[in-house]
């Protein structure tokens, strides 16, 4: 409502432009500065345009007086209206063609208006904050949820006007309002903004707030630790946790902060520390006796007790059991499930199994909680790893159906992750596993469960590669995005694994200048150094060995393949039942077959038959889609291994029978949409027939090249071109885009 003349506006606008030219180096700002500083007439033209558009109103118009003597005021309602229109039209996008005079004018008018407030800015913010708070309270009475944004703005304005909060009582009241605004921001997945608001609330409460407003301080500090964790600010998160540990009066008050602390440790791949902290917390809670150190005997006793409790009830009884009435049961089961997660990544399988069984037994005894579904899924995982696939499927399906009874997104997402990565493929073809994991990632990011979202993102890269449904060039880009996302959120549980698989993809796609048979390139510069960085992360080390085994096999380095296959054979059952672990015996069997062909003897023949027996066992238990691997192994043994007959056929049968065996593999793989496995079968058939029938070998090899090209596995195509240049026919060049540079290549030219 203040009055001013045009000279004042010109001076304020000049001052604003000068300030922006120093602090803002954007091309748009330089454009405005250069355009405006060229002549004072441009400023006057802009102001007259503001008058014509009604953004600035003339209070005492005098048609006969000089322009500089006129009095003006800002039309705030019109300015806000124009701002809303510009936002709807997308005029704030710098590249938008409509970003012109109106947008510049809006910024200039608002900046000039705020500058005019001068030293009274704190009073202005305090007044606006109180006004918005009153409007919000009035809207809340009428349950107008669409006005919730007023609370966020009120908190911001009141903090900016903190100079007017002279009494500590007002500061405490404002801190409480700001914490409510942070809850609104957290519900909309604005974690960084929520963390900022809570820092402001802590500042207003001050160090003495714990004595003055204990409950409010506990709530604000605990919530702040959670938001700092979600936004990836581990330093601030640790400070909040330490503050709660120092000032909280009871273990119950400290529990949430301890949960956040453990999750923070695990997200930084300090899984053993997180496991140790969680186990100490479980013993201090004293809900049920816990051994000082879990051993195999404890695990077997717990397994017998839990399985006995499950088998006494049918599926209907298990689904309809009542909920726990004691809140301590819910807290204890939640803590158990969180510690199980740490044990999983810490490679502590005995502790993981024991705690999973204990959580389910407590739920069956005292009633269900939101995390009971997760315990069902984990016990299903335990049953499956022991070969009881039918029980694993049953418990997994119960776990998924229990999600409908509870609304805890944290528990539901963890249940879904365990089910889809370890149980879903027991009765499904797994052609959509990547889609499920991608959905878990999206839901996790939108609901504040950032850690499980980043874990699911890394797992989706693994499943997408194994399924072969996504082109490798796109998958490499997606893996790079997930890696950066994990770094930005400071949730690195699966970051190293994501990097491992991205390097595998780059090698298969010929986007690495290093030896493709070795896990090195643009993502992993030095293999030995990368291994040292993994430290005690056993999970990452197992993935490194598995991926190195596959690379060495795909690119014909049998010595490296033998070394990593031998290492993989020692530990692969630790990951058994997970989707990617079922590929390990298959690749090891292929390696043993080739080693037997080269070295003869019985050692590798026996190993190959053992791998085939393992895979056949899965098929007999109901994993029908694994029949692809059975057929593939039978074809390889028939073609490469001397000895006893398989299915009534001798190993040295005529080429017709070998051809039929490989054709069966190709047909089965294609029917299950494992097109990359079909391409590998074409390659192996072509390699076999290259020794005797060049026409048939060329046919198979060219189809292999075609299949790899559809998958964008240009590294494999280059390898085949180098090895079988005389058999792969000429074809026209293919244009592809890699890393921002167009590369013209052909999978049939010698200069690939």
N, C-alpha and C positions, 0 to 999 in steps of 0.2 A: 504493500500500500504506500510505500515511500515515493516521493515525487523527485524528479530530476530532469535536467535538460539534455539536449543532444550532445553537448560538449562533454558532459560527464560520461555518457555512454561511449563516446569515441575514445576517451582516455582509458576507460576500463577495458574496452575491447583491445586497444593497442597493448595495454599491459598484459592482458591474457595471452595475446598472440606472442608477445616477446617471451613470456614465461614458457609457453609450449615449444617455442623454437629451440629453447635450451635443453629441455628435458625430454622432448618427443622427437625422435629422428625418423618417424615413419614417413614413407613417401607421400601419404595423403596430407599429413601435417605440414611437410615442407611445401607442398603444392599450395596449401591455404596461406601459409606464411608469405611465400614469394608473391602470390597473387595480391594479398592484402597490403603488403608493404610497398608495392609498386606505386600506389597512389592513395591519398586519403579519400578520394571519391568512392573507392570501393566500400569503405566502412559506411559512408553515408548512404550509399545505395542499398546496402544490406539492411540498415536501420529503417530506411523508408519502405523497403519490402516488408519488414516486420510490422510496420504500421498498417500497410495495406492488407496484410493477411490477418490482422487482429491480434498478433502476438504481443504487440506493445500498443497500449491505448493512449490517446492524447486526452489529457484531462481538461485543459482550458484551450480549446482550439481558437485560434485568432487568425482568420484568413488574411487579414491585412498586416499582421505583424511579421517580424523576421522569424526564420525557422529556428534559430538558436534560442529564442525566447520562449518557445512552446514548452509546456510541462507534460511529462509522460509517466506511465507506470506499467509494470509488467502485468499482462493478463494471464495469471497462473493457470486458470482453468483451460484456457485455449492452448497454452503451451503443453500442458499434460495431454490434452486431446490430440494435438498434432503428434506428440511423441508416441502415443498409442497407435495412431494411424501409420506412422513411419515404421514402427516395429511390425505391424501386421503385413505391411507391404514388403518387408525385407530390406528396407532402405539402409539398415545399418551394416549390411554386408559391403565391405569396401569395394568389391568388384562389381557391385550391382550398378547398372546404368542410371538408376534413379537417385543414387547418392550424390546429390548436387547441392544446390543452394539451400533447400529446405533443411537438409541434414546439417550442413555447416551452421545455418542460422540457429537451429535448435541447440546445438552445443554451445554456441557463442552466447545466446541469450541466457541459458541456464547457468553457465559459468559466470557471466557478468552479474546475474541475479544473486548468486551465492557470494560473490566477492563483495557486493554492496552490504551484506550483513555485517562485515567487519569484525570487531571485537566481541560482538554479541552472538557469535555462532553457537556457543554452548547453550545460551538461553533459548535460541531458536530450536536446536535439536531437542532440548528438554521439553519444550512446549509441544513440538510435533510428536515426540515419543509418547507423552501423556495423552495427547489427542487420539493417536492411533490405538493406544491401549484401551481407552474408553470405547472406541468404535469396535474393537475386537470383543470386549466384554459384552457389549450390547448385542453383537452378532452371535456370540456364544449362547446367550440366553434364548435366542430364537433358533439355535442349532444350525446356523448357516456355516457349514464347513468350508464353503468356497472363500470365506473371508479369513482363513487361517494365516494367509500371508501377512496380514496386518501385525500379527504377533512378532514375526521375524523383523519387520521394519521397525516396530516399536522398540524392540530390544536393541537394534542398531542405533537408533536415534538417542535413546536414553543413555547408552554407553558414551556416545559422542558428547552428550551433555553432562558428563559425570562431574564437571566442575560445580554444577548446581546441586549435586548431592552432598550437602554439607554434613548431614547426620548419617551415622553409620547405619541406622535403621533403614534409611532410604536406599543406601548402597546394598544392604542385604535383600531388600525387597526387589531391587532391580536385578541383582544376581539371580534370584529365583525366577524372575520373568525371563531373563536371558537363557537360563537352563531349559525352561519350557520351549523357548524358541529353538534351542538346539535339538530338542526332541522332534520338533516339526521338520527340521532340516534332515535329521537322521532318517526319518520315515520316507523322505524323498531322495534318499541315497546321496545327500550332499554332505559327505563325511568331513571334508576339509573345512567347509564353512561351519559345520557343527563343532569341530575341534576349535576353531577360532573363537566362536561364541563362548565356549566353555572356558577358554583361557581368560576371556574378559570377565566371566563370572568369578573365577578364582582370584583375579586381580581385585575385584570389588570386595570380595569377602575378606581378603587379607590374611596374614599369618595367624591372627587371633580368632579367626572364624571358627576354628575347631572347638574352642571353649564357648563361644557365643552361640553358634548355630551348628551343633555337631551333626545332626541328621542331614542338613542341607549340604554341609561341606563334604560329608561322606558320599552323598549322592552325586554331587558335582564332580568331585575328584575321580570317583569310580567311572562315571560316564565319560569323563574326559580321557581317562586311560583307554577306554574302548574306542573312542573316536580317533584318538591319536594312532592307535593300532590299525584301525581300518584305513586311515589315510596314509599309512606307511611311515609315520614319524616316530621311529622307535625310541629316539632319545627322549622326547617329551613323554612318551608312553612309560618309559622306565622311571622317569622322575615322578609321575603321578602314582605309579604302583608303590614306589618307595615311600612316598608321602602317606599313602593309605596304610602301609605296613607300620609306619612310625606312629601314626596318630589314632588308628582304629582301635577300639577297646576290646573287641571280641573276635574270635576266629570266624564267626558267622559274618561279621562285618568285613572281614578281609577276603572272604572266599572269592567274590567276583573279581577283585583285583588280582588274586592269585591265578584265577582262570586266564585272565588277560596276559599275565606275565608268562605263564606256561605256553600259551599260544604264540606269544611274541618270540620266545626261545625256539619253538618248533619252526616258525616261519623263517627263522634265520639258520635253519638246519642244525640247531643245537638240540637234537632230539633226545640225547641221553640225559642232558641236564633237565629238560622238560619232564622226562619220564621219572627221574629221581625226585623232582619237586612234587609231581603229582602223587607219587606213591607215599611220600611223607605226609601229604595232605590227607590221603585216605586213612592212614593210620591214626592221624590226629582227630579225625572225625569220629572214630570209635563207634561206628554204627554196627560193624561186624568184625570179628577177628580177622586180622590180616597177618600172614607170616612176615617176618623180618626180611626174608628173601625167598622168592618163589622158586620151587624146584619141580622136577618132573613128577614127583609123587603127589605134590599139591595139585598139579594140573590134572592128573589122572583121576584123583578123588573127586575133584570139582566136575570133571567130565561125566563121571558115573552118576553123581547126584543130580546134575542138571538134565541129562538125557533121560534119567528115570522119571523126573518130574514132567518132562515133555510127553513121554510116551504114555503116561497115564491119562492124557486128555486128547480128544480128537480135535480136528481143525476148528470146528464150530466153538468148542469150549475155549480154545486158545484165543480166538478172535473176540469173544464176548466177555472175557474176564473183566472184572471191575477195576476202577482206577484207584491208585493209592490215595489214602486220606491223610497220611502223615507227610508234611512237606519235606521232612528230612530224607524220606525215601527218594523223592524226586531229585534232591540235591546230590545224594550219594550216587544214584544211577548216572546222573549227568557227569559227575566227576569220573566215574569209572569209564564211561564212553570216551571222555576226553583223553584220559591216560592211555586207553587202548590205542587211540590214534597215534600218540607219541611212541608207544611200544612198536607199532607197526613200522613206522619210519626208522626207528632205532634198531630194527632187526632183532628185537627181543621177542621171539616167537612164543616162548614159554609164558612170559608175562602177558603177552597179548591174548593167548588162548585162555589162560586162567581168569583174567579180568573180564573177558567177554562172557564166559560161562557164569561167573559170579553175578554179573549184572542181570542176566536173564533169570537166574534162579531167584534173586531178590524180587524181581518183578512178578514172577509166578507166585511167590510166597506172600508179598505185601501189597500187590496191586500194580497196575500198569502206570507208567509215566510217559511223557513225550519221547523219551529216549529208549523205550522198550523195543520199538520197531528196529532201531539200530542194533540192539543186542541180538534180536532174532536173526538179522542179516549176518552178523558176525559169527554167531553159532552155526548158521548155515554154511558160512565159509569154512569153519573148522571141520564140519561134517564132510564137506566136499573134498577138502585136502586129505582126509583119511580114506577117500574112495567111496563114501556113501553119497553118491550124486542125487539119488532120489530124495533123501532127507534134506539135502542142501536146497533142492528145488522147492520142496514143501515149506521149509522155514523162510526162504527168500520171498515166496509169494505171500506168506502171512505177514512178513515185515512190510511189504508194499501196501497191503490192505489196511494195516494199522495206521498208516499215515492219514487216513480219512478221519480218524478219531481225534487227532491232535493238530494244533496249528503252529507248532514250533518249527519255523523254517530251518533253523540250525540243525535240528535233529532229522528233519525230513530230507534235507539235502545230503547229509552224511549217509542216511539209509539208502538213498537213490544211488549215490556214488559206489557204495560197497556192492549193492545188488547188481548194477549194470556192468561193473568191471570184473566181477567174480562169479556171479550166479546166472545172470541173464542168458549167457551163451550156452548154458547147459541144456536149454530147451528152445533155443532160437538160433537162427542162422547168423546173427550178429551183423547183418548188413546195415543196420541202423544204429550201431553202438555210438558212433561219432556224433550223431544227431542228439542222442540222449545226453552225452557229456557236454556238448555245446550248450544245450538248454540249461544244464546244471550251472555252467559257468555264468550264463546271462542272469539267471535267477539269483545266484549268489552275489553278483555285483550289484544288483538292484535292491537287494534286501540287507546289505551290510555284511554278508558272510563272505568276505573277500578271500579268506584263506582257502576255503573249500573251492571257491570259484577258480583261483589260480591253480590249485591241484587238478581240478577237472580239465582246465585248459591244457595242461601238460599231458594228461592222459588222453585227451582227444587227439593230440598230434600222433601219439603212439598207435591208437586204434585206427586213425585215418590212414597211416602208412600200411598197417597190416591188412586193412580191408582193401586198399588199392582203389578206392572209389574217387579220390580227389587227385587231380593232376599234380605232379611233383613240384612244378614251378609255383603253383598257387599254394601248395602246402608249405613250401619253404618260406614264402612270404607270410603266411599265417603263423607259422612257428616263430618267425622273427617278431611279429606283433605280440604274440603271447609272452615271449621272453622279455620284451621291453615293458609290457604290462606288469609282469611279476616284479621287475626291478623297480618300477615306479611305485608300486604298492608295498615294496619291501617284503614281499612274501615269496621267498626263494626256495621253498620246500622242493618244488619240482623244476626249478629254473635250470639246474645243471643237466637234468634228464632231458628237458626241452632242447637244450643246446646240443646234447648228444644226438638226438634224433634229427635235429635240423642239419647237422653235419652229415649224417647218413643220407638224408634227402638230397643235399647238395652234391654229394659224391655220385649218387645214382643219377642225378640230373645233369652231370658234367658241368657243375658250376664251381669247381675247385681246381686250383692249379697244382695241387699235390697229387701224390699217388692215390688213386681212387680206392685201392684195396686197404688203405690205412685211414684211420679215423683222424684225419687232419685236413685243414683247409681254411676257408674264410672264417668259419665259426670257431674252430679249435685250432689255434696256430701250432701248438706244441702238445703232442699227446702225453708225454711224460709229465710235463708241467701241469697239465689238466688233471691227470691222475693224482698228483700230489695235492692239488687244491681240493679234491673231494674229501681228504682227511679220513674221518671215521664214518663217512656216509656210505654204508654198505649197499643201500638200495641203488644209489647212483653208480657205484662200482659194478654191480651186477648188470645194470643196463649197458654200461660201457663194454663189458665183456661180450654180452649178447649181440650188440650192434657190430662190434669188431669181428665177431665170428661170421655174421651175415655178409659184411663187406668183403672179407677175405674170400668167402665162397663165391660170391657173385663175380668177383674180378680175378678168379683163378689162382690166388695165392694159397696153395694147399698147406704150406708150412705154418703160416699164420693161422689158417683155418683150423688146423690140427691143435695148435696150442690153445686157442680160445675155446674150441669145442671141448677140450679136456677140462678147462677151467669151468666152463658152463655146466658140465655134467656134475660137478661137485656140489653146486648150490641151487640148481634150477627148481628143485622141489620146494624151496623156501617161498617161491612165488607161485607155487602150483595152485591152480584153479583160476588165477587171473587170466584174462583173455590173451595177453601177449605171451604168457608162459607156455601156452599150448603149441606155439610155433617152434619152441626150442628143440624138442626131440626130432621134429621134422627136418630142420636144418642140420642137426648133428647127424642124422641118418644119411642125408645126402652127402655129407662130407666123408663119413665112414665108407660109403660105396666108392667114391672116387679114390680114396686112399687105398682101398683094397685092390682096385683096378691097377693102380700104380705099383703097389708093393707086394701083392698076393698074400699068401699065408692065411691064417684063420682068425687073427686078432680082430681085424676090422670087419670081417664077415660076421663074427659073433656080435659085435657091437651094433652093426646095422640091423641084424635080426632082433636084437633086444629093443631097439627103438621102434621097429615095426610092431613088436608085441605090445609095447606101451600104447601106441596109437590105436591099435586094434581094440585094446581094452576099453579105451574111451568110447569107441563106436559101439561096442557091446553094451556099455552102460547107458547109451542113449544119445551120445553126442554125434548125431547122424552126419552133420556137415563135415566132421573130421574124416569122413570116408574119402575125401579128396586126398588127404595125406596118406591114407592106407594104399590107395591105388597108385599114387606117385611113388611111394617106397617100393611097392611090388614091381613096378615098371623098372625102377633103377636097379633093384636087386637082380631082376631078370636080365637086364642088359649088361650089367657090370660085374656081378658077383658070380663066381663059379660055385657049383655045389649042388645041393639037393633041389628037387623040384618044388615049385610054388604053385599051388592050385592044380597039380597034375601036370605042370609043364616043366621041362628042364631048363636050366639057366642058359644052355647053349642052343636053344631052339632057333629055328629059322627066323629071319627078319620079320616075317609076316606076323608072328605072335608078339614080338616086341612092339611093332607098329600098332597093333591092336591095343596093347596095354597103354601106350602113351596116348592114343586116341581116346581111350576111356577116361584118362585123367583130364584131358582137355575138355571133353564133354561135361564131366562132372564139375570142374572148376567154373566153366562158363555158366552152367545152370545155377550155381550159387553166387554168381557175379564176382568171383575171385579172378578177375581178368589178368591180373599180374601173375598169378600162379599158372594160369593157362599159358601166358607168354613164356614163363620159365619152363613149362613142359615142352612147348615148341622148341625152345633152345636145347634142352637136354636130348630130345629126339633127333634134332638136326645134328648135334654133336656125335651121337651114336652112329647115325647113318653116314656121316662124313667119311668114315673109314672104308665104306664099301659101295655105297649107292649115292653118288653125287647129285643125281637128279632129285631123289627123295629128300636128301639132306638140304638142298637149296630151297625146296618147297617149305620145309619146316622152319628153316632159319629165316626166310623172308617173312613168314607169318609171325615169328618171334619178334623180328624187327618192327613189324606193323603193330603188334601188341604193346611193345615197349614205347613206341612212338605215341600211341594213344595215351599212355601213362606219363609221357614226357620224360622217360628215363633215358635221356640222351647219353649218359655215361655208359649204360649197358650197350646201347647201340654202337658207340665208338669201340667198345671192347670186342663186340662181335665182328665189326668191320675189320678190325686189326687181325683177329684170329682167323676169320673165314672170308677174307677179301675176294677169293676166287669163286665163292659160292653165292654171295649176295648180289642180286641183280641191280642194274642201274635204275634210278628213278629220279624224278625231278626234285629240285631243292625245296626245302621248307623254310619259311621265314618265321623267326621267333624273336620274342623280346626278352632280354635277360638283363636285369640290373640297370635298366634305363638305356641300354645300348642295343640297337637292332643287330642281330647276328644272323647272317644267312648261312645255313648249314644244310647238309644232307646226310641222312643216315646211310647213304650208299656211296658217297664220294670218299676218296682216300684222304682228303684234306679236312675231314670233320674235326 
